[in-house]
């Protein structure tokens, strides 16, 4: 009897968590966003030490989920997120050496969330040409 109540409670909790996730996804789907594609960042990145010896180009694509209603009405950049400032932040972050593109993506997300406060979060993709026989490697993270 006790086990059955616990299982039902856990099931109810899981359903509640799933509904919260679904609501967040629906919220993102209905939210405006700013998409900045293929910001070219020169950085030192790679797991092997040799790969980090010389700078290489990585591409950063990011999406900031934010209502664009105010800026659309006023036509003033002060009512929105300034693309140039976002790009500057990403380029500045490229000055730090890292081993993984995952870490770079996480660092970008953290800074953008803190400095620009997009109400719906961010989605960051970092792409690089790895020292492997493949065209590119990418990671994408989404942070609320």
N, CA, C and O atoms as CSV, one atom per row, in Angstrom:
chain,resi,resn,atom,element,x,y,z
A,1,UNK,N,N,0.827,-1.191,0.000
A,1,UNK,CA,C,0.000,0.000,0.000
A,1,UNK,C,C,0.873,1.258,0.000
A,1,UNK,O,O,0.661,2.165,-0.804
A,2,UNK,N,N,1.857,1.307,0.906
A,2,UNK,CA,C,2.757,2.448,0.982
A,2,UNK,C,C,3.516,2.622,-0.337
A,2,UNK,O,O,3.662,3.737,-0.836
A,3,UNK,N,N,3.991,1.518,-0.888
A,3,UNK,CA,C,4.730,1.533,-2.154
A,3,UNK,C,C,3.867,2.105,-3.277
A,3,UNK,O,O,4.345,2.895,-4.091
A,4,UNK,N,N,2.626,1.714,-3.319
A,4,UNK,CA,C,1.703,2.169,-4.360
A,4,UNK,C,C,1.488,3.685,-4.275
A,4,UNK,O,O,1.460,4.363,-5.301
A,5,UNK,N,N,1.337,4.216,-3.061
A,5,UNK,CA,C,1.175,5.665,-2.885
A,5,UNK,C,C,2.427,6.402,-3.332
A,5,UNK,O,O,2.342,7.436,-3.995
A,6,UNK,N,N,3.589,5.870,-2.970
A,6,UNK,CA,C,4.863,6.491,-3.370
A,6,UNK,C,C,4.981,6.518,-4.893
A,6,UNK,O,O,5.371,7.534,-5.468
A,7,UNK,N,N,4.645,5.398,-5.550
A,7,UNK,CA,C,4.733,5.294,-7.009
A,7,UNK,C,C,3.778,6.278,-7.675
A,7,UNK,O,O,4.146,6.927,-8.655
A,8,UNK,N,N,2.578,6.396,-7.167
A,8,UNK,CA,C,1.608,7.349,-7.724
A,8,UNK,C,C,2.088,8.784,-7.525
A,8,UNK,O,O,1.942,9.624,-8.413
A,9,UNK,N,N,2.667,9.063,-6.347
A,9,UNK,CA,C,3.199,10.397,-6.084
A,9,UNK,C,C,4.338,10.740,-7.023
A,9,UNK,O,O,4.422,11.860,-7.527
A,10,UNK,N,N,5.221,9.766,-7.259
A,10,UNK,CA,C,6.339,9.972,-8.176
A,10,UNK,C,C,5.811,10.192,-9.592
A,10,UNK,O,O,6.295,11.070,-10.307
A,11,UNK,N,N,4.838,9.414,-9.991
A,11,UNK,CA,C,4.245,9.556,-11.317
A,11,UNK,C,C,3.637,10.961,-11.479
A,11,UNK,O,O,3.819,11.608,-12.511
A,12,UNK,N,N,2.921,11.416,-10.459
A,12,UNK,CA,C,2.316,12.749,-10.496
A,12,UNK,C,C,3.394,13.825,-10.593
A,12,UNK,O,O,3.248,14.791,-11.342
A,13,UNK,N,N,4.478,13.654,-9.833
A,13,UNK,CA,C,5.584,14.622,-9.865
A,13,UNK,C,C,6.231,14.646,-11.253
A,13,UNK,O,O,6.541,15.718,-11.773
A,14,UNK,N,N,6.433,13.475,-11.851
A,14,UNK,CA,C,7.033,13.410,-13.182
A,14,UNK,C,C,6.141,14.072,-14.224
A,14,UNK,O,O,6.632,14.765,-15.116
A,15,UNK,N,N,4.849,13.864,-14.114
A,15,UNK,CA,C,3.905,14.503,-15.038
A,15,UNK,C,C,3.964,16.017,-14.872
A,15,UNK,O,O,3.950,16.755,-15.857
A,16,UNK,N,N,4.031,16.483,-13.616
A,16,UNK,CA,C,4.114,17.928,-13.345
A,16,UNK,C,C,5.393,18.505,-13.952
A,16,UNK,O,O,5.355,19.561,-14.582
A,17,UNK,N,N,6.530,17.816,-13.766
A,17,UNK,CA,C,7.800,18.290,-14.333
A,17,UNK,C,C,7.724,18.319,-15.856
A,17,UNK,O,O,8.202,19.264,-16.483
A,18,UNK,N,N,7.132,17.300,-16.447
A,18,UNK,CA,C,7.005,17.243,-17.911
A,18,UNK,C,C,6.140,18.398,-18.414
A,18,UNK,O,O,6.446,19.002,-19.442
A,19,UNK,N,N,5.069,18.703,-17.696
A,19,UNK,CA,C,4.206,19.822,-18.090
A,19,UNK,C,C,4.971,21.134,-18.034
A,19,UNK,O,O,4.808,21.984,-18.908
A,20,UNK,N,N,5.817,21.309,-16.995
A,20,UNK,CA,C,6.619,22.524,-16.902
A,20,UNK,C,C,7.565,22.627,-18.096
A,20,UNK,O,O,7.716,23.699,-18.681
A,21,UNK,N,N,8.207,21.505,-18.458
A,21,UNK,CA,C,9.102,21.501,-19.619
A,21,UNK,C,C,8.326,21.816,-20.894
A,21,UNK,O,O,8.772,22.622,-21.711
A,22,UNK,N,N,7.175,21.186,-21.066
A,22,UNK,CA,C,6.359,21.422,-22.258
A,22,UNK,C,C,5.910,22.883,-22.330
A,22,UNK,O,O,5.916,23.487,-23.402
A,23,UNK,N,N,5.520,23.447,-21.184
A,23,UNK,CA,C,5.111,24.853,-21.159
A,23,UNK,C,C,6.267,25.762,-21.536
A,23,UNK,O,O,6.075,26.742,-22.255
A,24,UNK,N,N,7.476,25.445,-21.054
A,24,UNK,CA,C,8.645,26.249,-21.402
A,24,UNK,C,C,8.906,26.176,-22.904
A,24,UNK,O,O,9.186,27.193,-23.538
A,25,UNK,N,N,8.814,24.968,-23.475
A,25,UNK,CA,C,9.037,24.815,-24.914
A,25,UNK,C,C,7.982,25.572,-25.715
A,25,UNK,O,O,8.303,26.218,-26.712
A,26,UNK,N,N,6.731,25.493,-25.284
A,26,UNK,CA,C,5.669,26.246,-25.964
A,26,UNK,C,C,5.921,27.746,-25.852
A,26,UNK,O,O,5.693,28.498,-26.800
A,27,UNK,N,N,6.393,28.166,-24.688
A,27,UNK,CA,C,6.720,29.577,-24.470
A,27,UNK,C,C,7.806,30.017,-25.456
A,27,UNK,O,O,7.702,31.085,-26.059
A,28,UNK,N,N,8.847,29.193,-25.619
A,28,UNK,CA,C,9.917,29.539,-26.552
A,28,UNK,C,C,9.403,29.580,-27.989
A,28,UNK,O,O,9.788,30.458,-28.761
A,29,UNK,N,N,8.545,28.646,-28.345
A,29,UNK,CA,C,8.035,28.607,-29.703
A,29,UNK,C,C,7.195,29.833,-30.036
A,29,UNK,O,O,7.113,30.242,-31.194
A,30,UNK,N,N,6.573,30.416,-29.018
A,30,UNK,CA,C,5.722,31.582,-29.273
A,30,UNK,C,C,6.454,32.897,-29.001
A,30,UNK,O,O,5.875,33.973,-29.153
A,31,UNK,N,N,7.721,32.813,-28.602
A,31,UNK,CA,C,8.463,34.025,-28.267
A,31,UNK,C,C,9.277,34.515,-29.459
A,31,UNK,O,O,9.746,33.726,-30.280
A,32,UNK,N,N,9.432,35.819,-29.534
A,32,UNK,CA,C,10.308,36.419,-30.542
A,32,UNK,C,C,11.745,36.045,-30.219
A,32,UNK,O,O,12.059,35.628,-29.104
A,33,UNK,N,N,12.604,36.199,-31.203
A,33,UNK,CA,C,14.012,35.931,-30.932
A,33,UNK,C,C,14.902,36.735,-31.870
A,33,UNK,O,O,14.489,37.175,-32.943
A,34,UNK,N,N,16.126,36.906,-31.425
A,34,UNK,CA,C,17.181,37.525,-32.230
A,34,UNK,C,C,18.142,36.398,-32.576
A,34,UNK,O,O,18.619,35.695,-31.686
A,35,UNK,N,N,18.429,36.221,-33.851
A,35,UNK,CA,C,19.319,35.157,-34.306
A,35,UNK,C,C,20.542,35.787,-34.960
A,35,UNK,O,O,20.424,36.490,-35.963
A,36,UNK,N,N,21.701,35.535,-34.396
A,36,UNK,CA,C,22.969,36.011,-34.954
A,36,UNK,C,C,23.731,34.784,-35.432
A,36,UNK,O,O,24.112,33.929,-34.631
A,37,UNK,N,N,23.952,34.700,-36.741
A,37,UNK,CA,C,24.550,33.496,-37.326
A,37,UNK,C,C,26.016,33.677,-37.667
A,37,UNK,O,O,26.448,34.713,-38.172
A,38,UNK,N,N,26.753,32.636,-37.374
A,38,UNK,CA,C,28.144,32.480,-37.827
A,38,UNK,C,C,29.038,33.666,-37.468
A,38,UNK,O,O,29.700,34.238,-38.335
A,39,UNK,N,N,29.053,34.025,-36.207
A,39,UNK,CA,C,30.020,35.015,-35.734
A,39,UNK,C,C,31.383,34.330,-35.807
A,39,UNK,O,O,31.583,33.276,-35.203
A,40,UNK,N,N,32.300,34.916,-36.533
A,40,UNK,CA,C,33.629,34.321,-36.703
A,40,UNK,C,C,34.521,34.727,-35.538
A,40,UNK,O,O,34.846,35.901,-35.363
A,41,UNK,N,N,34.907,33.738,-34.751
A,41,UNK,CA,C,35.724,33.992,-33.560
A,41,UNK,C,C,37.053,33.274,-33.732
A,41,UNK,O,O,37.091,32.070,-33.985
A,42,UNK,N,N,38.132,34.012,-33.594
A,42,UNK,CA,C,39.464,33.413,-33.636
A,42,UNK,C,C,39.876,33.144,-32.199
A,42,UNK,O,O,39.934,34.055,-31.373
A,43,UNK,N,N,40.161,31.876,-31.912
A,43,UNK,CA,C,40.458,31.465,-30.538
A,43,UNK,C,C,41.414,30.280,-30.546
A,43,UNK,O,O,41.697,29.697,-31.593
A,44,UNK,N,N,41.897,29.942,-29.379
A,44,UNK,CA,C,42.721,28.745,-29.206
A,44,UNK,C,C,41.844,27.728,-28.487
A,44,UNK,O,O,41.469,27.909,-27.328
A,45,UNK,N,N,41.527,26.650,-29.207
A,45,UNK,CA,C,40.606,25.659,-28.651
A,45,UNK,C,C,40.978,24.283,-29.185
A,45,UNK,O,O,41.341,24.143,-30.353
A,46,UNK,N,N,40.888,23.283,-28.344
A,46,UNK,CA,C,41.169,21.912,-28.749
A,46,UNK,C,C,41.672,21.106,-27.574
A,46,UNK,O,O,42.305,21.646,-26.667
A,47,UNK,N,N,41.395,19.833,-27.589
A,47,UNK,CA,C,41.814,18.966,-26.490
A,47,UNK,C,C,43.331,18.742,-26.517
A,47,UNK,O,O,43.981,18.912,-25.485
A,48,UNK,N,N,43.913,18.366,-27.660
A,48,UNK,CA,C,45.373,18.201,-27.663
A,48,UNK,C,C,46.077,19.557,-27.543
A,48,UNK,O,O,45.632,20.552,-28.114
A,49,UNK,N,N,47.169,19.576,-26.801
A,49,UNK,CA,C,47.942,20.821,-26.637
A,49,UNK,C,C,48.357,21.399,-27.983
A,49,UNK,O,O,48.316,22.615,-28.171
A,50,UNK,N,N,48.756,20.543,-28.922
A,50,UNK,CA,C,49.187,21.008,-30.248
A,50,UNK,C,C,48.083,21.767,-30.971
A,50,UNK,O,O,48.356,22.723,-31.696
A,51,UNK,N,N,46.850,21.347,-30.780
A,51,UNK,CA,C,45.729,22.003,-31.459
A,51,UNK,C,C,45.516,23.429,-30.945
A,51,UNK,O,O,45.024,24.292,-31.672
A,52,UNK,N,N,45.888,23.663,-29.692
A,52,UNK,CA,C,45.707,24.999,-29.103
A,52,UNK,C,C,46.907,25.915,-29.341
A,52,UNK,O,O,46.869,27.085,-28.961
A,53,UNK,N,N,47.962,25.406,-29.960
A,53,UNK,CA,C,49.166,26.228,-30.161
A,53,UNK,C,C,48.924,27.407,-31.090
A,53,UNK,O,O,49.486,28.484,-30.889
A,54,UNK,N,N,48.089,27.211,-32.108
A,54,UNK,CA,C,47.827,28.341,-33.004
A,54,UNK,C,C,46.333,28.641,-33.029
A,54,UNK,O,O,45.506,27.737,-32.914
A,55,UNK,N,N,46.000,29.908,-33.179
A,55,UNK,CA,C,44.587,30.292,-33.198
A,55,UNK,C,C,43.857,29.664,-34.390
A,55,UNK,O,O,44.434,29.450,-35.455
A,56,UNK,N,N,42.601,29.384,-34.179
A,56,UNK,CA,C,41.763,28.845,-35.253
A,56,UNK,C,C,40.399,29.522,-35.194
A,56,UNK,O,O,39.999,30.069,-34.166
A,57,UNK,N,N,39.705,29.473,-36.309
A,57,UNK,CA,C,38.392,30.102,-36.372
A,57,UNK,C,C,37.302,29.110,-35.984
A,57,UNK,O,O,37.276,27.972,-36.454
A,58,UNK,N,N,36.409,29.564,-35.120
A,58,UNK,CA,C,35.193,28.818,-34.819
A,58,UNK,C,C,34.022,29.722,-35.171
A,58,UNK,O,O,34.157,30.945,-35.190
A,59,UNK,N,N,32.890,29.124,-35.445
A,59,UNK,CA,C,31.681,29.876,-35.767
A,59,UNK,C,C,30.700,29.761,-34.610
A,59,UNK,O,O,30.445,28.668,-34.103
A,60,UNK,N,N,30.159,30.887,-34.205
A,60,UNK,CA,C,29.181,30.913,-33.120
A,60,UNK,C,C,27.869,31.436,-33.680
A,60,UNK,O,O,27.812,32.523,-34.257
A,61,UNK,N,N,26.837,30.665,-33.506
A,61,UNK,CA,C,25.483,31.086,-33.857
A,61,UNK,C,C,24.703,31.128,-32.554
A,61,UNK,O,O,24.753,30.191,-31.757
A,62,UNK,N,N,23.992,32.210,-32.348
A,62,UNK,CA,C,23.250,32.302,-31.098
A,62,UNK,C,C,21.865,32.873,-31.329
A,62,UNK,O,O,21.624,33.657,-32.247
A,63,UNK,N,N,20.975,32.451,-30.467
A,63,UNK,CA,C,19.602,32.946,-30.502
A,63,UNK,C,C,19.241,33.409,-29.099
A,63,UNK,O,O,19.378,32.664,-28.129
A,64,UNK,N,N,18.779,34.641,-29.009
A,64,UNK,CA,C,18.332,35.210,-27.742
A,64,UNK,C,C,16.813,35.319,-27.809
A,64,UNK,O,O,16.275,35.974,-28.702
A,65,UNK,N,N,16.125,34.681,-26.870
A,65,UNK,CA,C,14.671,34.693,-26.853
A,65,UNK,C,C,14.194,35.889,-26.039
A,65,UNK,O,O,14.369,35.958,-24.822
A,66,UNK,N,N,13.583,36.829,-26.757
A,66,UNK,CA,C,13.240,38.113,-26.155
A,66,UNK,C,C,12.078,38.719,-26.939
A,66,UNK,O,O,12.046,38.637,-28.167
A,67,UNK,N,N,11.143,39.315,-26.246
A,67,UNK,CA,C,10.074,40.028,-26.943
A,67,UNK,C,C,10.678,41.193,-27.729
A,67,UNK,O,O,11.496,41.947,-27.201
A,68,UNK,N,N,10.280,41.333,-28.969
A,68,UNK,CA,C,10.772,42.422,-29.820
A,68,UNK,C,C,9.703,43.495,-30.028
A,68,UNK,O,O,9.853,44.391,-30.858
A,69,UNK,N,N,8.638,43.385,-29.268
A,69,UNK,CA,C,7.507,44.294,-29.436
A,69,UNK,C,C,7.902,45.755,-29.210
A,69,UNK,O,O,7.568,46.615,-30.025
A,70,UNK,N,N,8.609,46.046,-28.115
A,70,UNK,CA,C,8.976,47.438,-27.816
A,70,UNK,C,C,9.868,48.041,-28.887
A,70,UNK,O,O,9.600,49.138,-29.376
A,71,UNK,N,N,10.920,47.337,-29.250
A,71,UNK,CA,C,11.846,47.883,-30.248
A,71,UNK,C,C,11.156,48.022,-31.606
A,71,UNK,O,O,11.458,48.939,-32.369
A,72,UNK,N,N,10.241,47.118,-31.900
A,72,UNK,CA,C,9.508,47.214,-33.167
A,72,UNK,C,C,8.611,48.455,-33.188
A,72,UNK,O,O,8.418,49.075,-34.234
A,73,UNK,N,N,8.073,48.805,-32.033
A,73,UNK,CA,C,7.204,49.982,-31.962
A,73,UNK,C,C,7.992,51.288,-31.948
A,73,UNK,O,O,7.601,52.257,-32.599
A,74,UNK,N,N,9.098,51.319,-31.211
A,74,UNK,CA,C,9.835,52.574,-31.047
A,74,UNK,C,C,10.929,52.765,-32.102
A,74,UNK,O,O,11.348,53.890,-32.373
A,75,UNK,N,N,11.386,51.659,-32.692
A,75,UNK,CA,C,12.479,51.693,-33.670
A,75,UNK,C,C,13.767,52.255,-33.052
A,75,UNK,O,O,14.574,52.887,-33.733
A,76,UNK,N,N,13.939,52.010,-31.748
A,76,UNK,CA,C,15.113,52.498,-31.021
A,76,UNK,C,C,15.878,51.322,-30.430
A,76,UNK,O,O,15.313,50.504,-29.705
A,77,UNK,N,N,17.166,51.243,-30.746
A,77,UNK,CA,C,17.993,50.132,-30.268
A,77,UNK,C,C,18.070,50.087,-28.741
A,77,UNK,O,O,18.340,49.030,-28.170
A,78,UNK,N,N,17.840,51.204,-28.083
A,78,UNK,CA,C,17.877,51.216,-26.617
A,78,UNK,C,C,16.721,50.421,-26.006
A,78,UNK,O,O,16.756,50.097,-24.819
A,79,UNK,N,N,15.710,50.109,-26.797
A,79,UNK,CA,C,14.577,49.307,-26.322
A,79,UNK,C,C,14.749,47.826,-26.612
A,79,UNK,O,O,13.818,47.041,-26.436
A,80,UNK,N,N,15.930,47.449,-27.055
A,80,UNK,CA,C,16.162,46.045,-27.380
A,80,UNK,C,C,17.581,45.635,-27.048
A,80,UNK,O,O,18.286,46.329,-26.315
A,81,UNK,N,N,17.986,44.519,-27.586
A,81,UNK,CA,C,19.335,44.002,-27.386
A,81,UNK,C,C,20.181,44.432,-28.576
A,81,UNK,O,O,19.814,44.194,-29.727
A,82,UNK,N,N,21.298,45.058,-28.298
A,82,UNK,CA,C,22.197,45.585,-29.326
A,82,UNK,C,C,23.066,44.455,-29.885
A,82,UNK,O,O,23.882,43.883,-29.163
A,83,UNK,N,N,22.891,44.137,-31.171
A,83,UNK,CA,C,23.640,43.035,-31.806
A,83,UNK,C,C,25.142,43.256,-31.725
A,83,UNK,O,O,25.906,42.314,-31.510
A,84,UNK,N,N,25.559,44.500,-31.896
A,84,UNK,CA,C,26.996,44.798,-31.887
A,84,UNK,C,C,27.602,44.486,-30.517
A,84,UNK,O,O,28.706,43.948,-30.436
A,85,UNK,N,N,26.892,44.815,-29.457
A,85,UNK,CA,C,27.402,44.542,-28.110
A,85,UNK,C,C,27.432,43.047,-27.819
A,85,UNK,O,O,28.352,42.558,-27.164
A,86,UNK,N,N,26.435,42.326,-28.300
A,86,UNK,CA,C,26.429,40.863,-28.140
A,86,UNK,C,C,27.639,40.278,-28.861
A,86,UNK,O,O,28.355,39.444,-28.306
A,87,UNK,N,N,27.863,40.713,-30.088
A,87,UNK,CA,C,28.992,40.219,-30.880
A,87,UNK,C,C,30.319,40.535,-30.200
A,87,UNK,O,O,31.213,39.690,-30.161
A,88,UNK,N,N,30.453,41.747,-29.663
A,88,UNK,CA,C,31.673,42.133,-28.941
A,88,UNK,C,C,31.944,41.185,-27.774
A,88,UNK,O,O,33.082,40.766,-27.560
A,89,UNK,N,N,30.906,40.852,-27.030
A,89,UNK,CA,C,31.063,39.944,-25.884
A,89,UNK,C,C,31.563,38.579,-26.336
A,89,UNK,O,O,32.455,38.001,-25.715
A,90,UNK,N,N,30.991,38.071,-27.409
A,90,UNK,CA,C,31.402,36.761,-27.923
A,90,UNK,C,C,32.867,36.810,-28.361
A,90,UNK,O,O,33.636,35.901,-28.049
A,91,UNK,N,N,33.254,37.859,-29.079
A,91,UNK,CA,C,34.643,37.996,-29.526
A,91,UNK,C,C,35.605,38.107,-28.348
A,91,UNK,O,O,36.697,37.541,-28.387
A,92,UNK,N,N,35.211,38.829,-27.304
A,92,UNK,CA,C,36.051,38.945,-26.104
A,92,UNK,C,C,36.238,37.577,-25.438
A,92,UNK,O,O,37.332,37.248,-24.979
A,93,UNK,N,N,35.178,36.796,-25.390
A,93,UNK,CA,C,35.276,35.467,-24.781
A,93,UNK,C,C,36.232,34.568,-25.571
A,93,UNK,O,O,36.830,33.649,-25.011
A,94,UNK,N,N,36.372,34.832,-26.859
A,94,UNK,CA,C,37.285,34.053,-27.691
A,94,UNK,C,C,38.742,34.267,-27.347
A,94,UNK,O,O,39.594,33.499,-27.793
A,95,UNK,N,N,39.053,35.287,-26.568
A,95,UNK,CA,C,40.443,35.558,-26.193
A,95,UNK,C,C,40.970,34.579,-25.139
A,95,UNK,O,O,42.174,34.511,-24.892
A,96,UNK,N,N,40.063,33.830,-24.526
A,96,UNK,CA,C,40.459,32.850,-23.514
A,96,UNK,C,C,40.624,31.474,-24.164
A,96,UNK,O,O,39.767,31.028,-24.928
A,97,UNK,N,N,41.729,30.818,-23.851
A,97,UNK,CA,C,41.994,29.476,-24.380
A,97,UNK,C,C,41.129,28.451,-23.648
A,97,UNK,O,O,40.945,28.533,-22.434
A,98,UNK,N,N,40.599,27.481,-24.406
A,98,UNK,CA,C,39.776,26.407,-23.843
A,98,UNK,C,C,40.089,25.104,-24.551
A,98,UNK,O,O,40.643,25.095,-25.651
A,99,UNK,N,N,39.729,24.005,-23.908
A,99,UNK,CA,C,39.900,22.703,-24.536
A,99,UNK,C,C,38.679,22.309,-25.363
A,99,UNK,O,O,38.820,21.681,-26.412
A,100,UNK,N,N,37.489,22.671,-24.903
A,100,UNK,CA,C,36.288,22.157,-25.564
A,100,UNK,C,C,35.351,23.258,-26.052
A,100,UNK,O,O,35.273,24.341,-25.472
A,101,UNK,N,N,34.643,22.946,-27.138
A,101,UNK,CA,C,33.624,23.870,-27.630
A,101,UNK,C,C,32.410,23.862,-26.694
A,101,UNK,O,O,31.641,24.822,-26.658
A,102,UNK,N,N,32.247,22.783,-25.948
A,102,UNK,CA,C,31.167,22.741,-24.968
A,102,UNK,C,C,31.368,23.815,-23.909
A,102,UNK,O,O,30.424,24.515,-23.544
A,103,UNK,N,N,32.596,23.947,-23.417
A,103,UNK,CA,C,32.909,24.964,-22.409
A,103,UNK,C,C,32.716,26.367,-22.996
A,103,UNK,O,O,32.181,27.257,-22.335
A,104,UNK,N,N,33.156,26.550,-24.242
A,104,UNK,CA,C,33.006,27.852,-24.887
A,104,UNK,C,C,31.529,28.221,-24.996
A,104,UNK,O,O,31.150,29.351,-24.690
A,105,UNK,N,N,30.693,27.278,-25.429
A,105,UNK,CA,C,29.254,27.527,-25.544
A,105,UNK,C,C,28.657,27.892,-24.186
A,105,UNK,O,O,27.854,28.819,-24.085
A,106,UNK,N,N,29.047,27.169,-23.158
A,106,UNK,CA,C,28.530,27.433,-21.809
A,106,UNK,C,C,28.966,28.811,-21.318
A,106,UNK,O,O,28.171,29.534,-20.717
A,107,UNK,N,N,30.221,29.179,-21.569
A,107,UNK,CA,C,30.712,30.510,-21.176
A,107,UNK,C,C,29.934,31.613,-21.879
A,107,UNK,O,O,29.575,32.616,-21.261
A,108,UNK,N,N,29.675,31.431,-23.168
A,108,UNK,CA,C,28.912,32.429,-23.926
A,108,UNK,C,C,27.504,32.564,-23.351
A,108,UNK,O,O,27.028,33.675,-23.118
A,109,UNK,N,N,26.843,31.435,-23.125
A,109,UNK,CA,C,25.478,31.461,-22.589
A,109,UNK,C,C,25.446,32.192,-21.248
A,109,UNK,O,O,24.579,33.035,-21.013
A,110,UNK,N,N,26.380,31.869,-20.386
A,110,UNK,CA,C,26.421,32.471,-19.055
A,110,UNK,C,C,26.571,33.993,-19.133
A,110,UNK,O,O,25.853,34.723,-18.451
A,111,UNK,N,N,27.495,34.465,-19.954
A,111,UNK,CA,C,27.730,35.912,-20.072
A,111,UNK,C,C,26.516,36.616,-20.691
A,111,UNK,O,O,26.099,37.670,-20.210
A,112,UNK,N,N,25.955,36.042,-21.747
A,112,UNK,CA,C,24.813,36.688,-22.398
A,112,UNK,C,C,23.599,36.747,-21.481
A,112,UNK,O,O,22.875,37.743,-21.466
A,113,UNK,N,N,23.375,35.687,-20.719
A,113,UNK,CA,C,22.249,35.691,-19.781
A,113,UNK,C,C,22.447,36.760,-18.705
A,113,UNK,O,O,21.501,37.448,-18.322
A,114,UNK,N,N,23.664,36.890,-18.230
A,114,UNK,CA,C,23.959,37.854,-17.166
A,114,UNK,C,C,23.905,39.297,-17.671
A,114,UNK,O,O,23.324,40.161,-17.014
A,115,UNK,N,N,24.506,39.562,-18.833
A,115,UNK,CA,C,24.622,40.951,-19.311
A,115,UNK,C,C,23.394,41.455,-20.052
A,115,UNK,O,O,23.047,42.631,-19.940
A,116,UNK,N,N,22.727,40.583,-20.812
A,116,UNK,CA,C,21.622,41.049,-21.654
A,116,UNK,C,C,20.254,40.615,-21.150
A,116,UNK,O,O,19.235,41.164,-21.570
A,117,UNK,N,N,20.223,39.647,-20.264
A,117,UNK,CA,C,18.994,39.188,-19.615
A,117,UNK,C,C,17.835,38.908,-20.584
A,117,UNK,O,O,16.736,39.428,-20.389
A,118,UNK,N,N,18.065,38.097,-21.620
A,118,UNK,CA,C,16.954,37.767,-22.513
A,118,UNK,C,C,15.898,36.970,-21.741
A,118,UNK,O,O,16.207,35.959,-21.110
A,119,UNK,N,N,14.669,37.432,-21.798
A,119,UNK,CA,C,13.628,36.869,-20.936
A,119,UNK,C,C,13.353,35.388,-21.171
A,119,UNK,O,O,12.905,34.698,-20.254
A,120,UNK,N,N,13.607,34.886,-22.367
A,120,UNK,CA,C,13.341,33.476,-22.648
A,120,UNK,C,C,14.585,32.616,-22.707
A,120,UNK,O,O,14.492,31.428,-23.018
A,121,UNK,N,N,15.761,33.186,-22.415
A,121,UNK,CA,C,16.988,32.405,-22.428
A,121,UNK,C,C,17.743,32.524,-23.736
A,121,UNK,O,O,17.475,33.409,-24.549
A,122,UNK,N,N,18.691,31.619,-23.927
A,122,UNK,CA,C,19.550,31.639,-25.108
A,122,UNK,C,C,19.754,30.229,-25.646
A,122,UNK,O,O,19.603,29.235,-24.936
A,123,UNK,N,N,20.100,30.183,-26.910
A,123,UNK,CA,C,20.508,28.937,-27.556
A,123,UNK,C,C,21.813,29.255,-28.277
A,123,UNK,O,O,21.868,30.176,-29.092
A,124,UNK,N,N,22.860,28.497,-27.979
A,124,UNK,CA,C,24.191,28.763,-28.511
A,124,UNK,C,C,24.687,27.547,-29.277
A,124,UNK,O,O,24.607,26.423,-28.781
A,125,UNK,N,N,25.202,27.766,-30.492
A,125,UNK,CA,C,25.855,26.700,-31.259
A,125,UNK,C,C,27.276,27.155,-31.572
A,125,UNK,O,O,27.490,28.256,-32.078
A,126,UNK,N,N,28.234,26.299,-31.266
A,126,UNK,CA,C,29.636,26.553,-31.588
A,126,UNK,C,C,30.089,25.448,-32.532
A,126,UNK,O,O,29.904,24.263,-32.254
A,127,UNK,N,N,30.689,25.854,-33.662
A,127,UNK,CA,C,31.137,24.910,-34.698
A,127,UNK,C,C,32.615,25.136,-34.970
A,127,UNK,O,O,33.078,26.273,-35.061
A,128,UNK,N,N,33.346,24.039,-35.096
A,128,UNK,CA,C,34.766,24.152,-35.433
A,128,UNK,C,C,35.157,23.037,-36.389
A,128,UNK,O,O,34.464,22.027,-36.512
A,129,UNK,N,N,36.265,23.238,-37.052
A,129,UNK,CA,C,36.856,22.207,-37.902
A,129,UNK,C,C,37.833,21.445,-37.019
A,129,UNK,O,O,38.911,21.957,-36.718
A,130,UNK,N,N,37.488,20.248,-36.601
A,130,UNK,CA,C,38.374,19.517,-35.709
A,130,UNK,C,C,39.563,18.911,-36.461
A,130,UNK,O,O,39.581,18.837,-37.690
A,131,UNK,N,N,40.524,18.496,-35.699
A,131,UNK,CA,C,41.703,17.854,-36.252
A,131,UNK,C,C,41.387,16.375,-36.506
A,131,UNK,O,O,42.114,15.483,-36.069
A,132,UNK,N,N,40.294,16.145,-37.215
A,132,UNK,CA,C,39.793,14.801,-37.530
A,132,UNK,C,C,39.303,14.794,-38.973
A,132,UNK,O,O,39.087,15.856,-39.556
A,133,UNK,N,N,39.129,13.624,-39.547
A,133,UNK,CA,C,38.647,13.575,-40.937
A,133,UNK,C,C,37.132,13.773,-41.042
A,133,UNK,O,O,36.414,12.880,-41.491
A,134,UNK,N,N,36.658,14.941,-40.629
A,134,UNK,CA,C,35.252,15.297,-40.800
A,134,UNK,C,C,35.152,16.782,-41.046
A,134,UNK,O,O,36.044,17.547,-40.681
A,135,UNK,N,N,34.068,17.182,-41.662
A,135,UNK,CA,C,33.903,18.586,-42.062
A,135,UNK,C,C,33.872,19.539,-40.882
A,135,UNK,O,O,34.565,20.557,-40.885
A,136,UNK,N,N,33.076,19.219,-39.873
A,136,UNK,CA,C,32.974,20.098,-38.716
A,136,UNK,C,C,32.399,19.344,-37.533
A,136,UNK,O,O,31.836,18.258,-37.673
A,137,UNK,N,N,32.554,19.947,-36.369
A,137,UNK,CA,C,31.934,19.437,-35.141
A,137,UNK,C,C,31.218,20.607,-34.499
A,137,UNK,O,O,31.753,21.714,-34.444
A,138,UNK,N,N,30.005,20.367,-34.013
A,138,UNK,CA,C,29.201,21.431,-33.405
A,138,UNK,C,C,28.581,20.935,-32.109
A,138,UNK,O,O,28.313,19.747,-31.934
A,139,UNK,N,N,28.366,21.878,-31.213
A,139,UNK,CA,C,27.550,21.618,-30.031
A,139,UNK,C,C,26.507,22.726,-29.951
A,139,UNK,O,O,26.766,23.867,-30.334
A,140,UNK,N,N,25.343,22.381,-29.457
A,140,UNK,CA,C,24.276,23.356,-29.253
A,140,UNK,C,C,23.760,23.192,-27.844
A,140,UNK,O,O,23.436,22.086,-27.412
A,141,UNK,N,N,23.684,24.309,-27.121
A,141,UNK,CA,C,23.115,24.280,-25.772
A,141,UNK,C,C,22.010,25.332,-25.692
A,141,UNK,O,O,22.056,26.358,-26.371
A,142,UNK,N,N,21.030,25.057,-24.858
A,142,UNK,CA,C,19.949,26.000,-24.599
A,142,UNK,C,C,19.880,26.218,-23.100
A,142,UNK,O,O,19.829,25.263,-22.325
A,143,UNK,N,N,19.880,27.466,-22.702
A,143,UNK,CA,C,19.809,27.808,-21.279
A,143,UNK,C,C,18.683,28.817,-21.060
A,143,UNK,O,O,18.621,29.839,-21.742
A,144,UNK,N,N,17.791,28.529,-20.105
A,144,UNK,CA,C,16.675,29.444,-19.820
A,144,UNK,C,C,17.125,30.673,-19.059
A,144,UNK,O,O,16.308,31.538,-18.743
